[in-house]
Amino acid sequence: MTNTPFDDDDLIFADDNDDLLFADDGPDDPFSPGQDAPPGTQPRQGWKVMIVDDEREIHNITQLSLTDFTFDDKPLTFINAYSGREARELIQTNPDTALILLDVVMENDHAGLEVVKYIREELNNHFVRIVLRTGQPGQAPEERVIVNYDINDYKAKTELTTQKLFTTVVTALRACNHLETIERLTAEKVRLETELAIARQLQQMLLPTDEELRQIEALDIAGYIEPGPQVSGDYYDVLQHNGQVKIGIGDVSGYGLESGVVTLMAQMGVRTLLTSDETDPTRFLSILSQTVYANVQRMRANKSLNLALLDYQSGRLTLSGQHNQLIVVRKDGKIDTLENLTNPSGANSRLANLTATASVQLQPGDGVILYTHGLIQAANKGSEPYGLDRLHRAIGRHWGQSAQAVKQAVVEEVHQFLDPEKMRDDLTLVVVIQK
């Protein structure tokens, strides 16, 4: 809210009857010069307004007229400069100045204009609003000044009334408010874009290489992750240690860097436990979930982790953890499903109750499909999700080919179906086939 030193709101629209601030000296001058305005910044904090003029009376009159002025519940803090040189020094130490009321003619005829060029070109400060005030308009013609100098207003002192000064200050501070909002939103946008770029990089760095997948002799495996616009924290991994193969797929709630960090912690935990020769699936997942939960609590992040781990040995896959539906595909293309093992963990659960397990025996040509929510929830222009039925049909059409070919065919069909503008989540798919 803006408070004014005037009792009558109608004065906002007054002109001819309004008192002139900088009228020619005479007995009818309504303002007394009073004491000289002290140099430097006044102690009261608020919008910084710099008055630059070589006449001390102008400083006194301006401050007197704006004594009770507030904008957006903040008062004015005055900075006084009496020459162009002093103005250049003060703006360096007060770059957050919101408004400069700047005289043109001071130590020379163009001192004010030189200050403008210094602020805009040398300091590259385009935030502060600059209003030129001159008692000698002929010295700096208005049209030329407005065209050639980055100023926000130009006033002759003899036309600047109390009300016009008020209007000028309100207009300038409102513009500053808008610029601050734009800068804040721009900075937030840059921060979010940087976080998302880091999250994407983390996600890609965690993926197993093609060479690692080829080293698993008994299985043909192909995986795919496509980050969504906001990166949700999807992850898959395939690890091999002492003849044991562990396949993981996970999805962290939410988006951005925090989700990516939780994914990184989960991947690191899985690798650490595997290389520590922890072979019991129940104990493995219990330790992992408690560790991840403790770190999520330390982060004070409202995150939940949906994680499934598959242990492969001699044609048998043992599934532990969480997965909405594990798709089991037989050699002839027939599809079975292994439904939820447990309910997804909430942000406040300890992620420690993920001890249910289930197993499936694979024959040569059999396989399993793992995916995260983003793939089956990918929507078309009519907001219809891709869904499990379409996924099943796509798998059936291409089963019998390599894992890479099945993966590629499904991904292409999903992309043909979805509307890119409606893609909100990561797309993750893993195809595993028994050789």
JOWOVEN-V76035 format. One record per backbone hydrogen bond with DSSP energy under -0.5 kcal/mol. CO is the residue of the C=O (numbers start at 1). NH is the residue of the N-H. If there is no record, write none. Layout:
# JOWOVEN-V76035
co->[CO,CO]
nh->[NH,NH]
This chain:
# JOWOVEN-V76035
co->[1,1,3,7,8,9,10,11,15,19,26,40,47,47,48,48,48,49,49,50,50,51,51,52,54,55,55,56,57,58,59,60,61,62,64,66,69,70,71,74,75,76,77,78,79,79,80,81,83,84,85,86,87,88,89,90,94,98,99,100,100,101,101,102,104,104,108,108,110,111,112,113,114,115,116,117,117,118,118,119,124,129,129,130,130,130,131,132,133,134,136,136,137,141,142,143,144,145,149,153,155,156,156,157,157,159,160,160,161,162,163,164,165,166,167,168,169,170,171,172,173,174,175,176,177,178,179,180,181,182,183,184,185,186,187,188,189,190,191,192,193,194,195,196,197,198,199,200,201,202,204,209,210,211,213,215,216,218,219,220,222,224,225,226,230,231,233,235,237,239,241,244,245,246,247,248,249,250,251,256,257,258,259,260,261,262,263,264,265,266,267,268,269,270,271,272,273,274,277,279,280,281,282,283,284,285,286,287,288,289,290,291,292,293,294,295,296,296,297,301,304,305,306,307,308,309,310,310,311,312,313,315,316,316,317,317,318,319,320,324,325,326,326,327,327,328,328,329,330,334,336,337,338,346,353,356,358,360,363,366,367,368,369,370,372,372,373,375,376,378,379,380,384,386,387,388,389,390,391,392,393,394,395,395,398,401,402,403,404,405,406,407,408,409,410,411,412,413,414,418,419,420,422,426,427,428,429,430,431,432,433,434]
nh->[3,73,70,9,11,12,13,14,18,162,29,80,49,77,50,98,99,51,79,52,101,53,81,103,56,58,59,60,61,62,63,64,65,66,67,69,76,3,74,71,47,78,49,42,51,81,40,53,87,88,89,90,91,92,93,94,97,129,50,102,131,52,103,133,106,112,106,111,114,115,116,117,118,119,120,121,122,122,123,125,126,100,131,132,152,153,102,155,104,157,139,140,140,145,146,147,148,149,151,132,134,159,160,22,160,161,21,22,165,166,167,168,169,170,171,172,173,174,175,176,177,178,179,180,181,182,183,184,185,186,187,188,189,190,191,192,193,194,195,196,197,198,199,200,201,202,203,204,205,206,207,213,214,215,216,217,219,435,221,433,431,429,227,427,256,256,252,250,248,246,244,241,312,239,310,237,308,235,306,260,261,262,263,264,265,266,267,268,269,270,271,272,273,274,275,276,278,277,279,281,284,285,286,287,288,289,290,291,292,293,294,295,296,297,298,299,300,301,300,303,253,307,251,322,249,320,247,312,318,245,316,362,313,318,319,360,311,358,309,340,327,328,338,329,369,330,336,367,333,330,328,339,326,349,355,321,319,317,366,434,329,432,327,430,375,376,377,378,387,386,419,383,380,390,391,392,393,394,395,396,397,398,398,399,401,400,406,407,408,409,410,411,412,413,414,415,416,417,418,420,422,423,424,428,226,372,224,370,222,368,220,365]
